[in-house]
Amino acid sequence: MRLRHRSGRIVHLGCGLDLPPARDLTTLIAQLDVYAGAVRARLEVDTLGVSLWLSPALASALAGNGRARLRLRAALDARRLEIVTLSGVRYADDPYTLRSQPDWSSTARLDYTLDLARVLVDLLPDDTVRGAVTTLGLGRREEWDSEREKSCARILPRLSSGLAEVAWQTGRAVRVGFQPAPGHVLDTAERTATALADIDKDRLGVSLDLANLACTWQDPADALARLAGAGLSIVQAQVTAAVEATDPAAAADALGAYLDEARPCPVTTRGGDFFEDLPEAFAAAPPGPWRVRCPAPLHADPAPPLTATTEVWRAAVRHLLAGDTPATEFIDVATDAPDISRPPGAPIDIATPRWTRPTDPAARADSVAADYSYVHAELTGRGLTPPAPAQAA
């Protein structure tokens, strides 16, 4: 869906679909039928903007096969879907095996990101000349040594050159946004500005996940102002919320619903503590409040006494749209909140998975559509309006 900023600029509001891993194009198109079509029908919109994650294998296959890209584009058009952003933050089919995924010290990450860019330029709507690819915040901080930093410094210019080549060949630009996150080299705005000081700022910038922003405990306006002051543009923003526990001890039972050894949920505190997962935080028992980086619905509060970081993403959205021109032209709603099934009072046991994403397509579509509608109302409340009928998508 497209919305017009008061400056006249178009802001693309996309729906982030966390689809099951698709190993081939046929499977991906079938998933679009099941999930994206259901969301579009619930929203009753003529065309729905979607943001997808493609596995490295599928991205490579599509990047090397022009006919396959044309087939995917035709499938999108037939289903009244459009794509202007792709997510390349995770690498493996399993989004939770972060320790084994290549970071920006590896050429595998470079190849994957450029493959996504090559795919995206052929998926962009005919009247759109720019798109965005999101990638991770360089790498995990605890693993980032001088050798990785040197390797990254050699690779990033190759990324910029590759994007320039894509633009020269196609006449369309793809920008890559690095996504800050707790525990990564890029986390706070200050560290992000320092680490990205020497990048090609015409083609590279920052992709903001607003739940990650909340989990770094920064004031959104201050963080965004610092990034802008460093010359870093917001390539894309994801409207997401984290879970917050003001009193972690009192909220232990509610937090226990998120325990699952296959799906770690990082925890941060206002004092600067970082834990890879809830069990580590429970063991250390730092004073609250805690913010837990797990999917939280945007349109509804989590179970009491937990709350969501709603005011953080709202403040960030206000700041992104407050200027004479929008600070970003791509905003994606990427929530897909879990189905919490742990009975109240049940023993807390990490070995027993307690939360899953809804597997029923109808339930998932209901949840995603509700969050999308909620964010759409927030944006229109900030003065964004539908474009003229001749330009509507």
Secondary structure, 3 states (H helix, E strand, C coil): CEEECCCCCEEEEEEECCCCCCCCHHHHHHHHHHHHHHHHHHHCCCCEEEEEECCHHHHHHHHCCHHHHHHHHHHHHHCCEEEEEEEECCCCCCCCCHHHCCCCCCHHHHHHHHHHHHHHHHHCCCCCCEEEEEEECCCEHHHCCHHHHHHHHHHHHHHHHHHHHHHHHHCCEEEEEEECCCCECCCCHHHHHHHCCCCCCCCEEEEEEHHHHHHCCCCHHHHHHHHHHCCCCEEEEEECCCEEECCCCCCHHHHHCCCCCCCCCCEEECCCCEECCHHHHHHHCCCCCEEECCCCCCCCCCCCCCEECHHHHHHHHHHHHCCCCCCCCEEEECCCCCEECCCCCCCCCCCCCCEECCCCHHHHHHHHHHHHHHHHHHHHHCCCECCCHHHCC
